[in-house]
Amino acid sequence: MLNQYVVFQLEDELYGVNILQVRGIEKMLPLTRVPNAPPFVKGVCNLRGSVIPVIDLKKKLGLPQKEDPNAKIIVVNVGKHTVGMTIDEAADVVTLDASEVEPSPSLVAGIDAEYISGVAKVYNRLLIILDMERILTADQINLLNELR
């Protein structure tokens, strides 16, 4: 079975999200900070008339923080909710057969395996496939909805 993934970069690592969950990739939009929001929430933005929360994916994954002036926002559906996540650079869309995706080792690139649905080799590099349903818990999604 073939699946397509949107590939993007955080620091020097490649990450992928199932293309069926991606609504788009946007240049960095003006963000409005929200008081008392969790530390991984950068703020909310207006995306074509809809207010969406934007999370700092590096912070959520426990990666080193470094501001990138060329950062982008990948807009994804998590369950029934739309969330923006900051990324360094969008790279490509790849098609992978299920047999090319291996189960995640317990720790990849310093990220807890609970956030990863698998890993694959693309461009002679490791692609870390993120499980969007696990990156944000139901409680965190409910909290993000309250920020709107």
Order of alpha helices (4+ residues) and beta strands (2+ residues): beta-beta-beta-beta-beta-alpha-beta-beta-beta-beta-beta-beta-beta-alpha-alpha
